[in-house]
Amino acid sequence: MTQWSVMAPPRRLAGALAVSTLLLAACGTRLSNGAFERAQQLQSGQSGPQATNGPGAGPDATSGPVGPGGVPTQGPGTGPSSGPQGGNGGGTGPMGNTASDIGVTPTTITVGNIVSKTNPFDPRAFVGPTYGLEAFIHWTNAHGGVHGRQLVLRFCDDQGSGDQNNTCVHQLVDSDKVFAFASNAILTYSGAAYVNSKGVPDIGGQPIDNAYNQYPHMWDIYGEEYPRDGKQVGIKGQLYGGTEIYRYFKTKYQSVPLVAGVVDYNQSASTRFGNSIANGLQHEGYKVVVKTVNFALPDYDSVAIAFKNQGVKYVYDTIDREGNVRLCKALDDNGVSDTLQAKVLTTQSWEQSIDSDYTDSPKCRNKLFATGMTRNYEDTKYPGVAAFRQQMAADGHGGADQLSEWALEGWAGGQWLADAVASCGADVTRRCVEKFMNAGPAHPYDGDGLLVPRYFEERSTPREPQTNCINVARWQDSAHGWVTQVPDMDKNCFTVHEWPYSAQ
């Protein structure tokens, strides 16, 4: 693992925004569910969520990368990297391994993954991390596994339902005996308390639900400093978000007037998080124009006209994918995009499908920026990104509807678990894995350069101020994709205050 200066992990609004927007997005779905049909075949003639060996139409989750004609391929990377407590991806073969814990045999480790794929809203919304995890497992197994053990994936689609999430949890924990979860993307994590009570590590999940800010056996992909005592969410029911994104644009484009527009729906969650963005912008000195639209009958032209009259240069939102597409068209149609500096998206919207989704708004499309804490999935000069892209293509997930930043974070979540397992040597136990995850600020984790360094530490009060580092990318038609805007995300850092918002 590369050694970095200790950076306190920022509190991200992305998961909360995902909830607020996806709860509103039922009419925004246009894509086929075909990629997941195999995963949803009934195992016993019963309906509801079922655990399978893997979610995609690619190779089985115990196999390696497969090229044309089914020929195994090799490429950059050597499986799990070394981590903050030592260990590596090789050196101990099956002869030295034992059945050391639940879900662990001398030759295999069973990993669980739950995704709210067939939710009532948008089939693309949550699936990215699962594609990335599956790719990481294929890649790792083709390069020797983890200390000679192959990773076996057990997948379950909870269909965005709290009840069916419980069913998935019991299937994977009680029946399939998974050792740990990795890269979950769950709308309503109703089974979280049960997972925690069984001491099953849950690593690298997307914090869509509040569970990762509450339970001690759960570690999201971003790193946290909340108590995670199993009772309160966050710190006394408050989560925290820094202003580093707004500071970045203010610093980068110093001649651009600090006038920002925020668009939300007339729905409590969307409005609440819209207010959080407006609050952060105001603390950074922006004039903020908030426009709330009627979800049932949204009038984006009125929003665009108001933004034009107020001289808005930056646009943020808490609306869904389809709403963003229509908003961008209104910004183009009303001339706002001509003088707009940036239409800023969250990590969740950092997707390759931008090219087709925004066909009717080319000016706005080329003003789209995305921010996050992970390498740009377009930057294949980094070995981890190159391996991710190669394996995603081999799995049949290299198209515009599958490539996304969340998919790369799903890969990184799998690597985090694998590095934790590798630190244990032959004697793989949940206790050892959790020791790795709880190494704290003395040993931040960077996923072998894929992630801005992060860690977990239990604190009863927020650390102030925070130094938060971010990556920034911009969509450019000329490049047919996202172009990184910062020389080094690990040095694109800002010392900012963290402002609270309600966890409910």
Buried (B, 14 or more C-beta within 10 A) or exposed (E): BEEBEEBBBBBBBBBBBBBBBBBBBEEBBEEEEEBBEBBBEEEEEEEBBBBBBBBBBBBBBBBBBBEEEEEEBEBEBBBBBBBBBEBBBBEBBBEEBEEBBBBBBBBBBBBBBBBBBBBBBBBBBBBBBBBBBBBBBBBBBBBBBBBBBBBBBBBBBBBBBBEBBBBBBBBBBEEBBBBBBBBBBBBBBBBBBBBBEEEBBBBBBBBBBBBBBBBBBBBBBBBBBBBBEBEBBBBEEBBBBBBBBBBBBBEBBEEBBBBBBBBBBEBEBBBBBBBBBBBBBBBBEBBBBBBBBEBEEBEBBEBBBBBBEBEBBBBBBBBBBBBBBBBBBBBBBBEBBEBBBBBBBBBBBBBBBBBEBBEEBEBBBBBBBBBBBBBBBBBBEBBBBBBBBBBBBBBBBBEBBBBBBBBBBBBBBBBBBBBBBBBBBBBBBBEBBBBBBBBBBEBBBBBBBBBBBBBBBEEEEBBEBBBBBBBBBBBEEEEEBBBBBBEEBBEBBBEBBBBBBBBE
